[in-house]
Amino acid sequence: MKARAFDYRRVASVAEALDAYGACAGEARYLAGGQSLLPALNLRLDAPDLLIDIGRIEALRGIAIEGESLRIGALTRHAETLASPLIAAHAPILTQAAAYMAHPAIRNLGTMGGSLSLADPASELPACMRALGATLEITGPHGIRAVPADDFFQDLYETALVPGEMLTAVHVPLAASGSRMQFTEIARRRGDYAMVGLAANLVLAEGLVTSARLGFCSVGPTPMRAPATEAALTGRPLDGDAITAARAALGDDISPDDDDSLSAAARMHLARVLLGRVLATLGEGGAEAVAA
Amino acid sequence: MSAAADSPGAGRYIGRGLPRPGARRLLAGRGRYTDDVVLPRMLHAAFLRSPYAHARLGVIDVSAAAAMPGVHRVLTGADFEPLCTPWVGTLSHFKGMRSAPQRPLPTDKVVWAGQPVVMVIAETRAQAEDALEVIAVAFEELDAVVDLDAARAPESPVIDAGAPDNVLFRTRIEAGSTASAFAGAEIVSVDLRFGRHTAVTMEPRAVLADFDPSEARLTVHQSTQTPYQFQDLYARHFGLSEARVRVIAPDVGGSFGMKLHLYHEDMAVVGASLLLKRPVKFTADRMEAFASDIHARDHRVRARLAVGPDGTLRAIEVDDVTGVGPFSAYPRTSAVEGNQVVRLIGAPYRLTDYRADLTVVAQNKVQMSQYRAVGHPIACAVTERLVDLAADRLGLDPFEIRRRNYVTDDMYPHTTPSGYRFEKLSLATCLEKLHALMDYPALCAEQAALRAKGIHRGIGIATYVEITNPTPAFYGVGGAHISAQDGCVLKLTPAGEVSCAISITEQGQGSEAIIGQIVAEGLGVDRDHVRVLTGDTETTPSGGATWACRGAGIGGETALQASRKLKARILEIAAAILQAEPGTLDIRDDAVTDADGMPRMTLREVANLAYYRSDLLPPDVSPALTVAHHFAPRGYPFAFTNGIHGSLVEVDVETGFVTILKHWVVEDCGRVINPLLVDEQIRGGVVQGLGAAFFEECRYGETGQLLNGSMSDYLVPMACEMPDIVIAHVETPTLDTELGAKGCGEAGTAASSGAALNAVNDALRPLGAGISQLPMTPERILRALDVI
């Protein structure tokens, strides 16, 4: 299929992008890596009047430590996320997740901001941001605002972004001392959307779990936290009993629906299996993260 | 990929694992596919497709679309009525078969979701799609026939209003007395379900029709494997002179049987070109491919096997129900798939008592028809699952029960209970070779050791017998205009090079490569000096083209005999000049030699002489250096091949995921012309079979909607999930031809899913579980394990 005709404008700055959006009489879309937007246009699922190409805005690029967090520009390509030593050191869960994201050709173009703005609950980065407790930096006509990841993802493909606003960066807290992180997903084929995915971010101190943040992919309309499960893990050693308790508690947190490809029962079962396996891995150390 | 060794007894070229000469061109992006062809004044077509699986057609309002920018014409079913006669997908040798007449676009109702309803012809494809958005069609939705069991229920809606029910064809095969054979025997049974999958060719279907009214001449560029068949169809159904219809298949990016059926869009595009007197192109996008390319399989097979206490297989009874969509496909019918299932079940074994029922039913789904290894994977999986169950019942090893029951080497020629005649197979040789190739005892020991650690591995084997080199017994006797012969025109050019025009076609598998090898060897010339031309009805002789594993066996023999004829011509001319007897001369390395191999004159000198100085030839010696040869097999109706697959899998019993660890194939396609290409055929076929076993499935909702018609939702097998595939060969040449080659293109697909089915069941068996549905998805395995 061919996309409906649209206007195209490449901009050099965020301000120019926002102006172009505001000046558009019809519907406008920001175009970054285009890995979801362009197929949607070709399938005529979306037919904006104007595409504003933000792909060359330098201010949207870059990965750097800013104070107690890692600032990741919205135009960071998935391939850059995968390769970044800073991300590997301070938010290794993102390095792990990037390896699961589609295929190299898509990773070379797809961006951090694009994936988070689309908010597909089956994709990896939204779940990671919730697990990491990241803050999303949103720039709009009235300035910059910061939204916690837990508040950003509101419903299926719905976020805190209002029309005209742009996600410009994410701020990820540097991994705390005692952090144990793991991202894993179950998919039929390498690179497919997850049947279930889990970003787990635990902190252990003196043998006890002091903090647990879990972000699940593909189990609900948004990337899902699992508060009852997190509570079941907190304040105790990460041992077999804790894992059993966590698996049991997961039923209070998520209740996936049947869909065309997988029954609710199978998805719930796989979520429990994945949780148990990730926690077992974390019990043995999980991904290395340097102390903050 | 491992390099294939040359075959034992390889000649100068035949038997050598040489790369395809055309591969470099395709990899360099120099391929020229139908969609690359751009003609002056060419227009583009797009189709509005039915959103309903079954609906009555009301008013179609195209007025707004006709007024859209760039739109030249909007066509509906009525526009084609005067142009094109309808087509019916039956063959006379399938007694009692019926199927509703088909037309380019429907006039009364739509019968599957995705059926083309309205055609827009515009200056660009995008403009045509813009116009589709403003067409209003009044559909009155009807109850859809979806499930193949429900399609046969008395209360089911009937798709074809002129028919009593949804059954298109029934047949029964009966040999001996199964009733008496089952009495007192151990009985094992299966109820196996095989989902639909589809070809997913890298190049989708594409057709570009160019009608020139000044000569009433139609040229069609088309991504097809059978240009001669389409030449006949377009001429007959549009009332054109066949000699004025030219079908050109340029580079074709895969076909797998999918591109030899007539599609409604093909006829609509040809009709539109006739109406507009301009070239009209249609290229299916991926969504359209899923919604309109033929699907494969869709069977429910209930079968039972009687086995004696000593492990002797006695009899099989089969009931196969297959769902084929609203019509039987044209011109080959959708009954061949099921017919081959019921005729191939049990084929490798010494059985005398056999009964099989086949029921072909209509449904409101995409048409199901011939796809690589037509019917074979179903027959193989049913047979080999039954044999494994019998082995398990009697405590026999899977190798041992096969060893005891195969048709033996002293039984050839052998006729199966279903009437297939085998010239000679190598069943026991292949079995023992696989046993060694897998190192079966070591695998069993490893399996037992791992089971003790809670790791569940399974080993499965599956024997196949494959139909290749078909004679007119396949289609011609049923009235189809589908040739079982091939033709080859071979010429020595004035520069002493060789041009070979042949009727088999190339879709990426290397047909042209092997023909070049055969001709080069047959003539005694360097292969680089042989140019092979295919895929154009005007420049190549008519013939059967490429399907049913016939290219190497029939096309190859045609080329070999043509090369013999041309060689004789060359030697006659050379002998006249050299004043020698032709019988004392030979051709080696592009030169005419004496019997000792001493060069006497080059082929360039012979050709120069014949073309430019024919005055030097004696008057009774013709200067002709072009020969034609046609060949059709006259011996056995089919050249049957055989082989066996082995599969090693590991089942994660917590997730239901299967890791395919390794796959082995021992195959016997007779004389191997190019072992590298045979191995590639086998590997590609195995991957398609494993796709059917684990990944690929066209899933439908209750109202007949295809739920996963996109590349993100339909899982084609990818390299990461595929195992190493180890291949070995046994060569039993057919004596029906000098070349001795049989087909190999479907051998990989025929048994890989059956071997995988047995392997997964072997892994599940100690857990008291079993699975009987393909594809074996994680969810189905979890349900088999009673985990969910």
Interface residues (C-beta under 8 A of the other chain):
Chain A: M1 K2 A3 R4 A5 L43 R44 I186 R188 R189 R190 G191 D192 Y193 M195 D260 S261 L262 S263 A265 A266 H269 L270 V273
Chain B: T124 R125 A126 E129 D130 E133 D285 M287 E654 T655 G656 F657 F695 R699 G701 L707 N708 S712 D713 L715 P717 M718 C720 E721 T777 P778 E779 L782 V787 I788
